[in-house]
Amino acid sequence: MVKVREFIEQFEKFAPLSLKMDGDPTGFQIGNKEAEIHKMMTTLDVRPEVVQEAIDNHVDFIFAHHPVMFRPAKNLDLSNPQNQMYANILKNDITVYAAHTNLDIANGGMNDWLAKALNLTNVTGLVKHDDDINGEAHYLGRVGEPQHPQTISDVVTLCKEAFNISGLRVSTFDLNQPVTKIAILGGSGSKFYSEALKLGANVFITGDLYYHSAQDMMAEGLNIIDPGHHIESICKEKLLDLFSQWNQNQNWNIDIMASQLSTDPFIFK
C-alpha cells in the first residue's frame, strides 16, 4: 500500500504547489499524511453529500479539485452542515487533498483537458505563470483554433455536448459570427479577458461572469460563453485515468473511483 504522503509527493511532481496562485488554499486539507490509502475517490467538490458517498463506498482518501476549506471555520458548532461535514470526515478516518490552481496551470492538467474536450488545435497558453519550472513554461488557461469552421452558435452547441450541460449563458452581438480563435479558462476567469484579446481570440469561455464584466468584454469585441464553473467536473474522470496509470505502474494496489454525484448548484429550466 502507498501512504498519503507518498501519493502527494508523486502528484506534486505533476502539479507542483509552486504553480498555485497567491492565497489559494491548495494542498493537504484534512486527515493523516501517514495513513495508507486503500480506496480513493476523485471529485470536483467536497460537499456533505460527497463525503457521505465516500463513507458509503468505504473511501479513505478524497482527492478534490476545489479546496474543502476555502475559509477558516469560526467555530466547530455541528449544527452547521459544513462543520458536521468536517466531523464526518475525521470520524471516518478520511484524508482530503485538494489540487486547485496548481492543477489548473499544470501542463496536461485542467485547462488542457477543457481545450481537448472542445477539439481545439494549435493550442497555446493564455496567462503565463511567473516562473518556469523544471525548464517548462506554465500558463493559466488555453487558446486555440476550432478544428473546423464554426460560428458562435456552433461553439455553444459544442460546449453543451462536450461538457454535458443543458444550458449556458452567451454574450454576443451575432450568433452567426465566424469563430477565429477560442480562449478557455476553467473556473472564474473574467479578469483575464484582456489576455484573450491580445492573443487574437474572439470567443472567451469561462465561468461565473459578472453583468458589467460581460458588457465590457462585448464592448471590446469579445464574445463570451459562460458554461458554468461545474464544467471543471471533467477532472473526476481525467484524474481517475491518471491515477489508475500510476496505480498500475507502481503496483500501489489502490481501489480508485470517481464521484458519481453532481455538485452543480444550478439547473436550467
Secondary structure as UniProt FT lines:
FT   STRAND          2..3
FT   HELIX           4..14
FT   HELIX           17..19
FT   TURN            22..23
FT   STRAND          27..30
FT   TURN            33..34
FT   STRAND          36..37
FT   STRAND          39..43
FT   HELIX           48..56
FT   TURN            57..58
FT   STRAND          61..64
FT   TURN            78..79
FT   HELIX           81..91
FT   TURN            92..93
FT   STRAND          95..98
FT   HELIX           101..105
FT   TURN            107..108
FT   HELIX           110..117
FT   TURN            118..119
FT   STRAND          121..128
FT   TURN            134..135
FT   STRAND          139..145
FT   HELIX           152..163
FT   STRAND          169..171
FT   TURN            175..176
FT   STRAND          182..188
FT   HELIX           190..192
FT   HELIX           193..198
FT   TURN            199..200
FT   STRAND          203..207
FT   HELIX           211..219
FT   TURN            220..221
FT   STRAND          223..226
FT   HELIX           229..233
FT   HELIX           234..249
FT   TURN            250..251
FT   STRAND          255..258
//
